[in-house]
Amino acid sequence: MDIRQLRYYITIIEEKQITKAARHLHIAQPALSLQLRQLEEELGVTLIVREGKQWQITEAGKALYSRAKTMLQDVDSIKKEISEIKEGISGTVCIGTSTICVSHLAEHLTNFHRMYPKVYVKILNGDTHYLEALLQQNKIDMALLLLPIEGDNYEMISLNEDPFVAVIPRKWESRFPENCISLSEVARQDLLLTKRISGHGVYEDILQTFKDHNLTPRVVMDGPDISTILTLVATEMGMTIIPKSEIHQAYDGKFKVLEIEEPFMTAKPAVIWFKDRYLSKAACELLKLLKE
């Protein structure tokens, strides 16, 4: 049993079909089937039960998959660590970020690039649920997202809290000449809100705040991407409630921002990463900047 065989096996399980796995690995299907048989013979167990086109992973197969994933993550970490010793701070930092938190990252990333120009930065966008999944799959080094989170096996840097504001199309300015708005007035408007794909988040907290004031908002749309929400607000589909920091120069002139008169919730952004998982030197340096 070697690393190559384990990679093959993991791909078979994740693709759920040997034909698809062979295509993904760019090898012939008979050769991949042979590797699977040799692995089963060496271990003395059946890993996958095959019945025609249907197959099912056995308990032994599940155990091997779990251990193999951990082993390959360790191997990849070793390669990164040795490479850093040889080349200094370089390589790639992969960051997952919620679209509602991007503004908290922008200035830090610019400073980081100036300090470490050899480091390539890759960004993946998604909501909190999706970003936690990427962390668990070891596809990102860290995630910038809004609390709360579901897991408890993370290290965390809490960033400055961000007040929520109401955002209206600039064309509505004559209807709302003041710089603030009451929740009762917001509740009478068509409302577009960001919402996680799964789990409790800002959407539910906003609705609860209205409920606490005996109000029922007229929500006409929700979605996980703040840029989509703002694009539709600009076309006068309705208004939204988002963290104040997310209205920046890119949207200059398209919106008017209104403070909410009543005490309202604040966004709680944070950077999280897995406890006891290797982080590259480049990722550690970026975390240092985010702590400042």
C-alpha positions as CSV (number, residue, x, y, z in Angstrom):
1,M,0.0,0.0,0.0
2,D,1.4,3.4,-1.0
3,I,0.4,7.0,-1.2
4,R,-0.6,6.7,-4.9
5,Q,-3.0,3.8,-4.2
6,L,-4.6,5.8,-1.3
7,R,-5.1,8.7,-3.6
8,Y,-6.7,6.4,-6.2
9,Y,-9.0,4.9,-3.5
10,I,-10.1,8.3,-2.1
11,T,-11.0,9.4,-5.7
12,I,-13.0,6.3,-6.3
13,I,-15.1,6.9,-3.1
14,E,-15.6,10.6,-3.8
15,E,-16.5,10.1,-7.4
16,K,-18.8,7.2,-6.5
17,Q,-17.9,5.3,-9.7
18,I,-14.7,3.8,-11.0
19,T,-15.4,5.1,-14.5
20,K,-15.7,8.7,-13.3
21,A,-12.7,8.2,-11.0
22,A,-10.5,6.9,-13.8
23,R,-11.5,9.9,-15.9
24,H,-10.7,12.3,-13.1
25,L,-7.3,10.6,-12.6
26,H,-6.6,10.4,-16.3
27,I,-5.9,6.6,-16.2
28,A,-7.6,3.6,-17.8
29,Q,-10.5,2.1,-15.9
30,P,-9.0,-1.5,-16.0
31,A,-5.8,-0.2,-14.4
32,L,-7.7,1.6,-11.7
33,S,-9.9,-1.5,-11.0
34,L,-6.6,-3.5,-10.7
35,Q,-5.3,-1.1,-8.1
36,L,-8.4,-1.4,-6.1
37,R,-8.3,-5.3,-6.2
38,Q,-4.6,-5.2,-5.1
39,L,-5.4,-2.9,-2.2
40,E,-8.2,-5.2,-1.1
41,E,-5.9,-8.3,-1.4
42,E,-3.2,-6.6,0.6
43,L,-5.5,-5.6,3.4
44,G,-7.5,-8.9,3.3
45,V,-10.9,-7.2,3.3
46,T,-13.5,-6.1,0.8
47,L,-13.6,-2.3,0.6
48,I,-16.4,-2.0,-2.0
49,V,-19.3,-4.4,-2.6
50,R,-20.1,-4.4,-6.3
51,E,-23.4,-5.6,-7.7
52,G,-23.7,-4.7,-11.4
53,K,-23.6,-1.0,-11.7
54,Q,-24.4,-0.5,-8.1
55,W,-21.8,-0.6,-5.3
56,Q,-21.6,0.2,-1.6
57,I,-18.7,1.0,0.6
58,T,-18.1,-1.5,3.5
59,E,-17.3,-0.6,7.1
60,A,-13.7,-1.4,6.4
61,G,-13.9,0.8,3.3
62,K,-15.2,3.7,5.3
63,A,-12.5,3.3,7.9
64,L,-9.8,3.2,5.2
65,Y,-11.3,6.3,3.5
66,S,-11.2,8.3,6.8
67,R,-7.7,7.3,7.7
68,A,-6.4,7.8,4.1
69,K,-7.8,11.3,4.0
70,T,-6.0,12.2,7.2
71,M,-2.7,10.6,6.0
72,L,-2.8,12.5,2.7
73,Q,-3.5,15.8,4.5
74,D,-0.4,15.1,6.7
75,V,1.7,14.3,3.6
76,D,0.6,17.5,1.9
77,S,1.4,19.5,5.1
78,I,4.9,17.9,5.2
79,K,5.6,18.9,1.6
80,K,4.5,22.5,2.3
81,E,6.7,22.7,5.5
82,I,9.8,21.3,3.8
83,S,9.2,23.6,0.8
84,E,9.0,26.7,3.1
85,I,12.3,25.7,4.8
86,K,13.9,25.6,1.4
87,E,12.3,28.6,-0.3
88,G,11.2,31.0,2.5
89,I,7.8,32.5,2.7
90,S,6.1,31.7,-0.6
91,G,3.5,29.3,-2.0
92,T,-0.3,29.8,-1.8
93,V,-2.7,31.0,0.9
94,C,-6.2,30.0,0.3
95,I,-8.9,32.0,2.1
96,G,-12.6,31.4,2.2
97,T,-14.7,34.5,2.8
98,S,-18.4,35.4,3.1
99,T,-19.3,38.0,0.6
100,I,-20.7,40.0,3.5
101,C,-17.2,40.2,5.1
102,V,-15.0,41.0,2.1
103,S,-14.4,44.6,3.2
104,H,-12.7,43.4,6.4
105,L,-10.1,41.6,4.3
106,A,-9.2,44.0,1.6
107,E,-6.7,46.4,3.2
108,H,-5.0,43.5,5.1
109,L,-4.5,41.6,1.8
110,T,-3.0,44.6,0.1
111,N,-0.5,45.0,2.9
112,F,0.2,41.3,3.0
113,H,1.0,41.3,-0.8
114,R,3.4,44.2,-0.4
115,M,5.2,42.3,2.4
116,Y,5.2,38.9,0.7
117,P,5.0,39.3,-3.1
118,K,6.0,35.7,-3.7
119,V,2.8,34.4,-2.0
120,Y,-0.1,33.6,-4.3
121,V,-3.5,34.4,-2.7
122,K,-6.6,32.4,-3.7
123,I,-10.1,33.4,-2.5
124,L,-13.2,31.3,-2.4
125,N,-16.6,32.9,-1.6
126,G,-19.5,31.4,0.1
127,D,-21.7,31.5,3.2
128,T,-20.7,30.4,6.6
129,H,-22.0,26.8,6.2
130,Y,-20.1,26.4,2.9
131,L,-16.9,27.8,4.3
132,E,-17.0,25.5,7.3
133,A,-17.3,22.6,4.8
134,L,-14.3,23.8,2.9
135,L,-12.3,24.0,6.1
136,Q,-13.2,20.5,7.0
137,Q,-12.2,19.3,3.5
138,N,-8.8,21.1,3.9
139,K,-9.5,23.2,0.8
140,I,-8.9,26.5,2.5
141,D,-6.4,27.6,5.2
142,M,-8.8,30.0,7.0
143,A,-12.3,31.5,6.7
144,L,-13.5,35.0,7.2
145,L,-17.2,34.8,8.1
146,L,-19.9,36.0,10.4
147,L,-20.6,34.3,13.7
148,P,-22.2,32.1,14.9
149,I,-20.5,29.0,13.6
150,E,-21.6,25.4,14.1
151,G,-18.3,23.7,15.0
152,D,-16.2,24.1,18.1
153,N,-12.8,22.8,16.9
154,Y,-11.6,26.1,15.6
155,E,-9.1,28.8,16.6
156,M,-10.6,32.2,16.1
157,I,-9.8,35.9,15.8
158,S,-12.8,38.1,16.4
159,L,-12.8,41.3,14.3
160,N,-14.4,44.7,15.0
161,E,-18.2,44.5,15.3
162,D,-20.0,46.2,12.4
163,P,-23.4,48.0,12.8
164,F,-26.2,47.1,10.5
165,V,-27.8,49.8,8.4
166,A,-30.7,50.1,6.0
167,V,-29.8,50.6,2.3
168,I,-32.2,52.1,-0.2
169,P,-31.8,52.9,-3.9
170,R,-30.5,56.5,-4.5
171,K,-33.7,57.2,-6.5
172,W,-35.7,56.7,-3.3
173,E,-33.9,59.6,-1.6
174,S,-36.9,62.0,-2.0
175,R,-39.1,59.5,-0.1
176,F,-36.5,59.2,2.7
177,P,-34.9,62.6,3.1
178,E,-33.6,62.0,6.6
179,N,-30.5,60.0,7.4
180,C,-32.2,57.5,9.6
181,I,-35.3,55.2,9.5
182,S,-37.5,53.4,12.0
183,L,-38.0,49.7,12.0
184,S,-41.7,50.2,11.5
185,E,-41.0,52.1,8.3
186,V,-38.6,49.4,7.1
187,A,-41.2,46.8,7.8
188,R,-43.5,48.6,5.3
189,Q,-41.0,48.3,2.5
190,D,-40.1,45.3,0.2
191,L,-37.0,43.8,1.9
192,L,-34.2,41.8,0.3
193,L,-32.0,39.9,2.8
194,T,-28.9,37.8,2.8
195,K,-29.5,34.2,4.1
196,R,-27.2,31.3,4.6
197,I,-27.7,28.2,2.6
198,S,-28.0,26.2,5.8
199,G,-28.0,26.9,9.5
200,H,-28.9,29.9,11.7
201,G,-27.5,33.2,10.8
202,V,-28.0,36.9,10.2
203,Y,-31.4,36.4,8.4
204,E,-32.9,34.7,11.3
205,D,-31.5,37.3,13.8
206,I,-32.9,40.1,11.7
207,L,-36.4,38.6,11.6
208,Q,-36.2,38.0,15.4
209,T,-35.3,41.6,16.0
210,F,-38.4,42.7,14.1
211,K,-40.5,40.2,16.0
212,D,-39.1,41.6,19.3
213,H,-40.6,45.0,18.2
214,N,-43.9,43.3,17.3
215,L,-43.3,43.9,13.6
216,T,-43.4,41.6,10.6
217,P,-41.1,42.6,7.7
218,R,-42.2,42.2,4.1
219,V,-39.3,40.0,2.9
220,V,-39.6,39.5,-0.9
221,M,-36.3,37.8,-1.6
222,D,-33.3,36.2,0.1
223,G,-30.0,34.8,-1.1
224,P,-26.4,34.2,0.1
225,D,-24.6,36.7,-2.0
226,I,-24.6,40.4,-0.9
227,S,-23.5,41.7,-4.3
228,T,-26.7,40.2,-5.9
229,I,-28.8,41.7,-3.2
230,L,-27.3,45.2,-3.7
231,T,-27.6,44.9,-7.5
232,L,-31.3,44.3,-7.1
233,V,-31.7,47.1,-4.6
234,A,-30.0,49.5,-7.1
235,T,-32.8,48.5,-9.6
236,E,-35.4,49.5,-7.0
237,M,-36.7,46.0,-6.3
238,G,-36.6,46.9,-2.6
239,M,-34.3,47.8,0.3
240,T,-31.9,45.8,2.4
241,I,-30.2,45.6,5.8
242,I,-26.5,44.9,5.8
243,P,-23.3,45.7,7.8
244,K,-22.3,49.3,7.2
245,S,-18.8,48.4,6.1
246,E,-20.1,46.6,3.0
247,I,-21.2,49.9,1.4
248,H,-17.9,51.0,-0.1
249,Q,-16.5,53.0,-3.1
250,A,-17.5,50.3,-5.6
251,Y,-21.2,51.2,-5.0
252,D,-20.6,55.0,-4.9
253,G,-23.7,57.0,-5.9
254,K,-26.1,54.0,-6.3
255,F,-27.4,53.9,-2.7
256,K,-28.4,55.9,0.3
257,V,-27.5,54.5,3.7
258,L,-29.9,55.1,6.6
259,E,-29.1,54.5,10.3
260,I,-31.7,52.4,12.1
261,E,-33.3,54.4,14.9
262,E,-33.9,51.6,17.3
263,P,-31.1,49.7,19.0
264,F,-30.2,47.0,16.4
265,M,-27.9,44.0,16.1
266,T,-24.3,44.2,14.9
267,A,-22.4,41.9,12.6
268,K,-19.7,39.8,14.3
269,P,-17.0,38.9,11.8
270,A,-14.3,36.5,12.7
271,V,-11.4,34.6,11.1
272,I,-11.4,30.9,11.9
273,W,-9.0,28.0,11.2
274,F,-8.8,24.4,12.5
275,K,-7.1,23.6,15.8
276,D,-4.0,21.4,15.5
277,R,-3.9,21.6,11.7
278,Y,-0.6,22.7,10.1
279,L,-0.7,26.2,8.7
280,S,2.0,27.5,6.3
281,K,4.3,30.3,7.3
282,A,2.5,32.5,4.8
283,A,-0.9,31.7,6.4
284,C,0.5,32.4,9.8
285,E,1.9,35.8,8.7
286,L,-1.5,36.8,7.3
287,L,-3.2,35.9,10.6
288,K,-0.7,38.1,12.4
289,L,-1.8,41.0,10.2
290,L,-5.5,40.3,10.8
291,K,-4.9,40.3,14.6
292,E,-3.5,43.8,14.5
